[in-house]
Amino acid sequence: MLPTVLVIMGVFGSGKTTIASLLAESLRCDLADADSFHPAANVDKMAAGVPLNDEDRWPWLHAIADWIDAVRRSQRCGIVACSALKRSYRDIIIGAREDVRLIYLKGDAELIRQRMSKRSGHFMPTVLLQSQFDTLEEPGPDENPIVVSIDAEPRALAETILAKLQIRRTP
């Protein structure tokens, strides 16, 4: 059975938006990028190279949870790309929602740093990458995550996720 919402998590530069887009296209689901839920003050802070603290994140996380609940009420499916670095963050956006599934895009800092050096037009500077890894609490088995290594091409990663969800791709 397809979960109502998939949360694609990982540090920035791990490919969350790309993978979420591919999955949303394959599954014909609504798509959201959690970055779009940040208030302007958060974006300005990150663009200046200042990591967010938990107080900055709470309104952002609740806005994402509201989007997830709206998708669930609409009886559609949704996919959100969201760093969701800490367990406490995932408790807000996933919590006891049994129809929401966590997908963790796991990669090492060097690979992500290389990818980030080739990326342009994103507000998050690579100087903040280490703060993302410092904050990261990898999901535990009780969160029932699907964990995929990001060392493959995006389409292959999306296919791996679909296979782990036991979903056949829509042509």
Stockholm file with secondary structure:
# STOCKHOLM 1.0

chainA/1-171         MLPTVLVIMGVFGSGKTTIASLLAESLRCDLADADSFHPAANVDKMAAGVPLNDEDRWPWLHAIADWIDAVRRSQRCGIVACSALKRSYRDIIIGAREDVRLIYLKGDAELIRQRMSKRSGHFMPTVLLQSQFDTLEEPGPDENPIVVSIDAEPRALAETILAKLQIRRTP
#=GR chainA/1-171 SS CCCSEEEEECSTTSSHHHHHHHHHHHHTCEEEEGGGGSCHHHHHHHHTTCCCCHHHHHHHHHHHHHHHHHHHHHTCCEEEECCCCSHHHHHHHTTTCTTEEEEEEECCHHHHHHHHHTCCSCSSCGGGHHHHHHHCCCCCGGGCCEEEESCSCHHHHHHHHHHHTTCCCCC
#=GC SS_cons         CCCSEEEEECSTTSSHHHHHHHHHHHHTCEEEEGGGGSCHHHHHHHHTTCCCCHHHHHHHHHHHHHHHHHHHHHTCCEEEECCCCSHHHHHHHTTTCTTEEEEEEECCHHHHHHHHHTCCSCSSCGGGHHHHHHHCCCCCGGGCCEEEESCSCHHHHHHHHHHHTTCCCCC
//
